[in-house]
Amino acid sequence: MTRILIVEDDKLLNEGLTFALGKQHYDVIGAFSYDEGLSAFRKFSPDLLILDINLPDRKGTELCLAIRQTSQVPIVFLTANDSERDIVEGFELGADDYVSKPFSMAVLCQHVKAILRRSGKDGADDTFTDRDIAVHYARMKVYKRGREVKLTANEFKLLAILTRHNGQVLTRQIILEKLWDLDGNFVDENTLSVNIKRLRDKLEDDVKNPDYIKTVFGIGYTWGE
């Protein structure tokens, strides 16, 4: 899961950014000062840093400079002062982007997506996202509203089959042909039904009226339609 560190001393803005980016299925960590930010960076090794220029203990540009000694992680500066001098200084120190306050969360999220895409850390080829669910195929990780959902290997394989065929109706026979257990044994009808139930229990808000894994009576299952 892509990890983002926010270093912003405005508590409301920090929490707002954390919430907005969390809804986009990022793993978000908040810090409120230079010291907290540097400590969090060293501990969590984020994929992207969102950094306020004006921090209470030291300037954000100093934190950028310290991080650039050891890392080329993408950095986005936030500031209420959009003077040309500050913008140039930020880029000279190694910033990748610059967003002036006030800004909309939607715009900031687009900046983040664009930078992660350019840096090759967006996981676009390896991730499926649908509303509150994010599936990371290579890492076999699933998240619901930003929180990891623990699945067995066979549950994940079934989920991958359904999501990779998003919107398509898959017959039970097709799913059974694709779904083998860990020992290479063919999975029977009962095991398929059990795994469907377990996935719904873990992913759906209302298992009686599922939003994601839907039954097409007499045929099989479909994801999301």
N, C-alpha and C positions, 0 to 999 in steps of 0.2 A: 504494500500500500504506500503510495507516495506520501512522504512526510514533509510538512511545512512548519517552520518555526516563525512565529510572529514576535517581534520585539517592539512593543508599543506601550508607552507609559499611561496612555488614556485607557482606563479600565473598561469603559463602555465600548470604545472602539475595538479594543483587543477582544473582548467577548463577542462583539458583533461579527468580527472577522472570523473568529474561531467557529462560530455557529454557521456562518454562510459557507465557509470552505468545508466544514464538516458535512454539510448537506450535499456537497459535491464529491463526497467519499474520499476526502483527504484525511490523513492522520495529522491533526493540528496540535501544536504545543505553543503555549503562550508564555512570554516572559515580559517583564516590565522595566528592566534597567539594563545597563551595559553588563554589569556583573552577572545578572541572571541570564542574560542572553548568551554570553560567552560560555557560561557553565552548561546551559542547555544545548548549545551547539556541539560542545565537546562530548556530551553524554549521549545525544540522540542522533547525531550525524544526519541532519535533515537534507532533503532533496532540493529545497528552496527556502530562502530566507526573505521575509518581509520585515523591513527595518525602518523605524522612524528616525529621522535625522536628529531630532531634538529629544534626547533622553535626559532623565533627571540627574544622573551622576556624571556621565561623559557623553560626548557627541556620538551619534550613530555612525558618522564617518570614521571615527576612531575604531569602532567595532568592526566596520567593514574592512579597514586596513589590517586589523589584527587577524581576521578570518582569512584574508587574502594571502597571508604568510604561508598558510598550509592547505588552502582549499580554493577551488574554482567553482564552488556551489553558486548557482544563480541567485542574485540579490536584487530585490525590488525596494527602492527607497520610497518612503512616505514622508511628506512634509507639507506644512501650511505655507511655507515660504518658497514660492516658485521662481525666485530670482535666477537670472542666467548664471550668475556666479556659483550658486549652490548646485545648480544642475550640472554645470561643467565639472565642478569639484567631485560630485558624486560619480560621474562617469569616469573621471580620471583615476579614481580610487578603485574602480572595478565594478561599479554597479551595472546591472544589465537592463534595468528599466527604472522609471521614475513616475510616480503617481502623485498628483497634487490634491490636497484636501481643500474642500470636501469632495468626495467621490461617491458614486453609487457602488454597492456591493456587486452588482451585475458586471459593471465595467472592470472592477478589480479582479473578479473571477476570470474574465476574458484575458486580462493581462497575464494572470497566472498560467492559464491553459496554454497561451501562446509561448511563453518562456519555457515551460516544461516540454512542450512539443519540439521547440528548437533545440533544447538540450538533450533530447532523446530520453527524458525521464517521465514521460506522460503515460507510458505503458499502453499506448493506444492499440497496438497490435495484440495485446495479451489480456485485455480487460473488456468485460461486458458490463454495462451499466443500464439499469432499468429502474427508474424512480428511486426507491430506497435501497435497492439491492446492487451490490458491486461484486463481480466475480473476477478473480485473478487466476487465470488458468495455470500458468507455469508454476506459480507458488502454491496452488491448490488452497487459496484463501477466499473466504466469502465474508462480506460485510453487510450488515443491515443498519442503516442510519449511522454509518461510521464505526459501528461496533462489530468485532469479529464474531462470526457464528461458527461453532465447531461442528464439523461434519466428518463422518467416516469416509474412508476412501471410496466405497461404493456409492454412498450418498452424493459425494462430490462428482463422481463420474456420471451419475444420472443427471445431476444438475447441469453439468457441462453439455451433455447431449441435448437437453431441452433448450438451454440458452443459445447454443450454437445453431439451433434451428428455430430461432425466435420467430413466432408467428405462424410456424408450420405445424400442421397436425401430424403427429407421429403415431403410427399404429403400435399396439403393444408388442407385436411381433418384431417390428423394426427396432424398437428399444431393446427388446430381449437379445436380439442379434448383436447389438452394440455393447450391451452391458454384461461383463463377465466379472466374476468375483476375483479376489486376490490370488487364488490358486489356479485360475484359468478354467474353472468349472462353469458350465452354463447356468445362468440365473433363471429360476423358474417363475411362473406367474405370481405365486404367492409372495416371493421375495421382492418382486417388482412392486406389488401393491403395498407391502410393508415399507419399502424405501420411499415411495411416493407420500405415504402418510407421514413418515418421519420428516421429510423435507418440508411438507406443509406445516407441521407442528413448529418447525424452527424458523420458517421464513414468512408465513402468512400471519396477518393480524387477526383474521377471522377464517378459521379452517373450513367452516361451513359455506363461506362465500369467498373463495380464494381469488386474489387479484393476479397471481402469477401462474401457478400450476393449475391449469383448468382441465377438467375431464370432458372429452368429446364422446358422449355416450355411444356405445357400440363400436367405437373405433380405437380410441387411445387417449393421448394427452397433447396439450399444446402449452407453450409458454406465452402468457401475456395477452392473448387475443380473446 
